[in-house]
């Protein structure tokens, strides 16, 4: 398991960096994660121009074996359990969930 934290600090994320955790993913897991995030973002009541840039960044993260920890345009608490149970490797899910909880308080 990779436990590397990456920070995206450009554009609208300079004040609150978009964090991601390094997780070793195979191609099938990457595709499933991208499809899940696409659906989750699409199910929000926001226009695409609101969340589109972040969704693009999340896809790029997944392709480079990182999973976002603190998305700003997604009600992450609503999908976190499903993400950990159905999409992440079992050996990474608990550490990932703990990082999400720690970085989304307050």
MARMIRO-13408 format. One record per atom (N, C-alpha, C): residue in one letter; atom name; x, y, z. Coordinates in Angstrom, 2 decimals, padded with zeros to 5 digits. Atoms other than C-alpha are relative to their C-alpha. Layout:
  resn  name        u        v        w
     a    CA        X        Y        Z
...
END
This chain:
  resn  name        u        v        w
     x     N   000.84  -001.19   000.00
     x    CA   000.00   000.00   000.00
     x     C   000.88   001.24   000.00
     x     N  -000.68  -001.29   000.03
     x    CA   001.20   003.48  -000.88
     x     C  -000.74   000.92   000.96
     x     N   000.67  -000.96  -000.89
     x    CA   000.50   006.12   001.78
     x     C   000.65   001.36  -000.19
     x     N  -000.61  -001.25   000.40
     x    CA   001.73   009.17  -000.02
     x     C  -001.12   001.03  -000.18
     x     N   000.99  -001.06   000.13
     x    CA  -000.22   012.43   000.25
     x     C   000.55   001.03  -000.99
     x     N  -000.37  -001.00   001.00
     x    CA  -000.13   014.83  -002.68
     x     C  -000.93   001.19   000.16
     x     N   000.78  -001.24  -000.13
     x    CA  -001.33   018.45  -002.71
     x     C  -000.08   000.71  -001.33
     x     N   000.20  -000.83   001.18
     x    CA  -002.81   020.36  -005.63
     x     C  -000.34   001.39   000.51
     x     N   000.14  -001.32  -000.61
     x    CA  -002.42   024.05  -004.79
     x     C  -000.15   001.13  -001.01
     x     N   000.10  -001.02   001.04
     x    CA  -003.15   025.90  -008.02
     x     C  -001.44   000.47  -000.18
     x     N   001.30  -000.57   000.34
     x    CA  -006.02   028.11  -009.19
     x     C  -000.88   000.12   001.23
     x     N   000.94  -000.17  -001.12
     x    CA  -009.05   027.87  -006.89
     x     C   000.36  -000.84   001.22
     x     N  -000.41   000.84  -001.13
     x    CA  -007.21   025.39  -004.64
     x     C   001.22   000.55   000.72
     x     N  -001.16  -000.59  -000.68
     x    CA  -004.47   027.77  -003.52
     x     C  -000.30   000.28   001.48
     x     N   000.37  -000.28  -001.38
     x    CA  -006.39   028.62  -000.33
     x     C  -000.29  -001.27   000.79
     x     N   000.28   001.30  -000.64
     x    CA  -007.45   025.03   000.42
     x     C   000.40  -001.09  -000.99
     x     N  -000.51   000.97   000.98
     x    CA  -005.33   022.44  -001.41
     x     C  -000.89  -001.23  -000.12
     x     N   000.69   001.26   000.26
     x    CA  -006.98   019.44  -003.01
     x     C   001.00  -001.11   000.29
     x     N  -000.91   001.06  -000.45
     x    CA  -005.39   016.43  -001.30
     x     C  -000.36  -001.33  -000.63
     x     N   000.24   001.35   000.49
     x    CA  -004.97   012.91  -002.60
     x     C   000.98  -000.95   000.65
     x     N  -000.83   001.06  -000.58
     x    CA  -003.58   009.65  -001.28
     x     C   000.44  -000.94  -001.11
     x     N  -000.51   000.97   000.96
     x    CA  -001.36   007.40  -003.35
     x     C  -000.48  -001.39   000.35
     x     N   000.51   001.35  -000.17
     x    CA  -003.01   004.01  -003.79
     x     C   000.29  -000.77  -001.29
     x     N  -000.30   000.81   001.17
     x    CA  -001.80   001.30  -006.13
     x     C  -001.29  -000.58  -000.58
     x     N   001.24   000.41   000.66
     x    CA  -004.64   000.67  -008.61
     x     C   000.33  -000.66  -001.34
     x     N  -000.18   000.56   001.34
     x    CA  -004.85  -001.62  -011.62
     x     C  -000.93   000.75  -000.96
     x     N   000.77  -000.75   001.00
     x    CA  -006.42  -000.41  -014.86
     x     C  -001.50  -000.14   000.19
     x     N   001.43   000.23  -000.22
     x    CA  -009.81  -001.95  -014.08
     x     C  -000.50   000.83   001.18
     x     N   000.37  -000.80  -001.17
     x    CA  -009.92  -000.27  -010.66
     x     C  -000.04   001.49  -000.36
     x     N  -000.01  -001.40   000.43
     x    CA  -008.99   003.07  -012.24
     x     C  -001.25   000.34  -000.80
     x     N   001.19  -000.24   000.82
     x    CA  -011.77   002.80  -014.82
     x     C  -001.26   000.01   000.86
     x     N   001.16   000.05  -000.89
     x    CA  -014.32   001.82  -012.16
     x     C  -000.09   001.24   000.87
     x     N  -000.02  -001.22  -000.84
     x    CA  -013.26   004.73  -009.93
     x     C  -000.38   001.23  -000.81
     x     N   000.33  -001.14   000.85
     x    CA  -013.43   007.23  -012.79
     x     C  -001.49   000.01  -000.30
     x     N   001.45   000.08   000.26
     x    CA  -016.92   006.00  -013.68
     x     C  -000.82   000.35   001.23
     x     N   000.72  -000.30  -001.25
     x    CA  -018.02   006.20  -010.03
     x     C   000.03   001.50   000.28
     x     N  -000.08  -001.45  -000.25
     x    CA  -016.74   009.76  -009.57
     x     C  -000.80   000.78  -001.03
     x     N   000.80  -000.68   001.03
     x    CA  -018.33   010.79  -012.88
     x     C  -001.48  -000.05   000.37
     x     N   001.40   000.13  -000.42
     x    CA  -021.67   009.47  -011.64
     x     C  -000.29   000.84   001.24
     x     N   000.22  -000.75  -001.24
     x    CA  -021.30   011.01  -008.17
     x     C  -000.04   001.50  -000.27
     x     N   000.03  -001.43   000.34
     x    CA  -020.44   014.45  -009.57
     x     C  -001.24   000.32  -000.82
     x     N   001.17  -000.22   000.83
     x    CA  -023.21   014.13  -012.15
     x     C  -001.30  -000.01   000.77
     x     N   001.21   000.07  -000.82
     x    CA  -025.75   013.40  -009.42
     x     C  -000.17   001.20   000.92
     x     N   000.16  -001.21  -000.81
     x    CA  -025.15   016.75  -007.72
     x     C  -000.95   000.95  -000.73
     x     N   000.90  -000.99   000.61
     x    CA  -027.48   019.69  -008.36
     x     C   000.79   001.18  -000.58
     x     N  -000.85  -001.08   000.49
     x    CA  -024.56   021.75  -009.66
     x     C   000.12  -000.06  -001.52
     x     N  -000.31  -000.02   001.42
     x    CA  -023.87   022.86  -013.20
     x     C   001.39  -000.56  -000.21
     x     N  -001.29   000.61   000.33
     x    CA  -020.97   021.13  -014.90
     x     C   001.15   000.99   000.16
     x     N  -001.09  -000.97  -000.11
     x    CA  -018.97   024.37  -014.96
     x     C   000.43   000.24   001.43
     x     N  -000.36  -000.16  -001.41
     x    CA  -019.01   024.40  -011.14
     x     C   000.97  -001.11   000.42
     x     N  -000.81   001.12  -000.46
     x    CA  -017.55   020.93  -010.56
     x     C   000.92  -000.59  -001.07
     x     N  -000.72   000.61   001.12
     x    CA  -016.03   020.17  -013.98
     x     C   001.51  -000.01   000.15
     x     N  -001.45  -000.06  -000.16
     x    CA  -012.48   021.34  -013.23
     x     C   000.46  -000.99   001.06
     x     N  -000.37   000.94  -001.05
     x    CA  -012.37   019.36  -009.99
     x     C  -000.17  -001.44  -000.48
     x     N   000.20   001.36   000.52
     x    CA  -013.80   016.25  -011.69
     x     C   001.13  -000.38  -000.94
     x     N  -001.14   000.25   000.89
     x    CA  -011.07   016.57  -014.32
     x     C   001.26  -000.30   000.82
     x     N  -001.17   000.24  -000.87
     x    CA  -008.40   016.81  -011.59
     x     C  -000.09  -001.36   000.69
     x     N   000.19   001.30  -000.67
     x    CA  -009.86   013.79  -009.77
     x     C   000.32  -001.13  -000.97
     x     N  -000.31   001.02   001.02
     x    CA  -009.66   011.78  -013.00
     x     C   001.50  -000.10  -000.22
     x     N  -001.46   000.01   000.17
     x    CA  -006.03   012.81  -013.51
     x     C   000.69  -000.64   001.20
     x     N  -000.57   000.61  -001.20
     x    CA  -005.28   011.83  -009.91
     x     C  -000.11  -001.52  -000.08
     x     N   000.23   001.45   000.07
     x    CA  -006.81   008.38  -010.39
     x     C   000.94  -000.64  -001.02
     x     N  -000.89   000.55   001.03
     x    CA  -004.82   007.82  -013.58
     x     C   001.45  -000.10   000.47
     x     N  -001.37   000.04  -000.54
     x    CA  -001.64   008.52  -011.58
     x     C   000.04  -000.68   001.37
     x     N   000.04   000.78  -001.24
     x    CA  -002.61   006.18  -008.69
     x     C  -000.16   000.85   001.26
     x     N   000.37  -000.81  -001.16
     x    CA  -003.99   008.84  -006.35
     x     C  -001.52   000.09   000.05
     x     N   001.43  -000.17  -000.18
     x    CA  -007.49   009.15  -004.90
     x     C  -000.22   001.22   000.87
     x     N   000.26  -001.26  -000.69
     x    CA  -008.85   012.52  -003.79
     x     C  -000.47  -000.25   001.43
     x     N   000.35   000.11  -001.41
     x    CA  -009.21   013.01  -000.04
     x     C  -001.06   001.03   000.41
     x     N   000.88  -001.09  -000.43
     x    CA  -011.10   016.30   000.20
     x     C  -000.63   000.77  -001.16
     x     N   000.64  -000.73   001.10
     x    CA  -013.19   017.14  -002.87
     x     C  -000.89   001.12   000.55
     x     N   000.77  -001.14  -000.48
     x    CA  -014.84   020.53  -002.51
     x     C  -001.37   000.12  -000.64
     x     N   001.27  -000.13   000.71
     x    CA  -017.71   020.08  -004.97
     x     C  -000.78  -001.32  -000.03
     x     N   000.67   001.28  -000.10
     x    CA  -018.95   016.67  -003.88
     x     C  -000.32  -000.25   001.47
     x     N   000.36   000.36  -001.37
     x    CA  -020.85   015.62  -000.74
     x     C   000.65  -001.35   000.29
     x     N  -000.82   001.20  -000.10
     x    CA  -018.11   013.13   000.04
     x     C  -000.49  -000.97   001.06
     x     N   000.50   000.87  -001.07
     x    CA  -019.67   011.81   003.23
     x     C  -001.08  -000.94  -000.51
     x     N   001.07   000.82   000.56
     x    CA  -022.53   010.45   001.10
     x     C   000.51  -001.19  -000.81
     x     N  -000.53   001.07   000.86
     x    CA  -020.25   008.26  -001.05
     x     C   001.22  -000.69   000.58
     x     N  -001.26   000.51  -000.56
     x    CA  -017.26   007.54   001.21
     x     C  -000.05  -001.50   000.30
     x     N   000.09   001.43  -000.33
     x    CA  -018.45   004.15   002.50
     x     C  -000.02  -000.86  -001.26
     x     N   000.06   000.74   001.27
     x    CA  -019.32   002.97  -001.02
     x     C   001.35   000.00  -000.69
     x     N  -001.33  -000.10   000.61
     x    CA  -015.98   004.21  -002.33
     x     C   000.97  -000.98   000.63
     x     N  -000.94   000.88  -000.71
     x    CA  -014.01   002.34   000.33
     x     C  -000.36  -001.48  -000.17
     x     N   000.44   001.40   000.06
     x    CA  -016.08  -000.85   000.15
     x     C   000.07  -000.58  -001.41
     x     N   000.18   000.54   001.35
     x    CA  -016.61  -001.18  -003.60
     x     C   001.10   000.34  -001.00
     x     N  -000.93  -000.47   001.03
     x    CA  -013.76   000.64  -005.33
     x     C   001.48   000.00   000.39
     x     N  -001.41  -000.04  -000.41
     x    CA  -010.57   000.69  -003.26
     x     C   000.51  -001.39   000.36
     x     N  -000.57   001.27  -000.46
     x    CA  -008.19  -002.20  -002.63
     x     C  -000.19  -000.13   001.51
     x     N   000.31   000.25  -001.41
     x    CA  -009.04  -003.76   000.72
     x     C   001.12   000.46   000.93
     x     N  -001.13  -000.36  -000.86
     x    CA  -005.54  -003.17   002.10
     x     C   000.22   001.51   000.13
     x     N  -000.16  -001.46  -000.05
     x    CA  -005.83   000.60   001.44
     x     C  -001.21   000.72   000.57
     x     N   001.27  -000.66  -000.31
     x    CA  -009.45   001.33   002.34
     x     C  -000.02   000.63   001.39
     x     N   000.05  -000.54  -001.37
     x    CA  -009.06   001.81   006.13
     x     C   000.90   001.23   000.16
     x     N  -000.92  -001.15  -000.10
     x    CA  -006.03   004.11   005.89
     x     C  -000.54   001.19  -000.77
     x     N   000.59  -001.06   000.81
     x    CA  -007.73   006.10   003.14
     x     C  -001.16   000.67   000.75
     x     N   001.16  -000.54  -000.72
     x    CA  -010.96   006.50   005.12
     x     C   000.43   000.84   001.19
     x     N  -000.51  -000.77  -001.14
     x    CA  -009.00   007.67   008.17
     x     C   000.54   001.36  -000.45
     x     N  -000.50  -001.27   000.52
     x    CA  -007.21   010.32   006.09
     x     C  -001.13   000.93  -000.43
     x     N   001.15  -000.80   000.40
     x    CA  -010.51   011.50   004.66
     x     C  -000.64   000.63   001.23
     x     N   000.63  -000.51  -001.23
     x    CA  -012.00   011.86   008.14
     x     C   000.86   001.09   000.64
     x     N  -000.91  -000.98  -000.61
     x    CA  -008.92   013.67   009.48
     x     C   000.05   001.31  -000.78
     x     N  -000.16  -001.20   000.83
     x    CA  -008.82   016.12   006.56
     x     C  -001.30   000.67  -000.38
     x     N   001.30  -000.63   000.30
     x    CA  -012.53   016.94   006.37
     x     C  -000.73   000.42   001.26
     x     N   000.62  -000.47  -001.24
     x    CA  -013.16   017.96   009.97
     x     C   000.01   001.50   000.02
     x     N   000.06  -001.43  -000.20
     x    CA  -014.27   021.45   010.78
     x     C  -000.39   000.77  -001.14
END
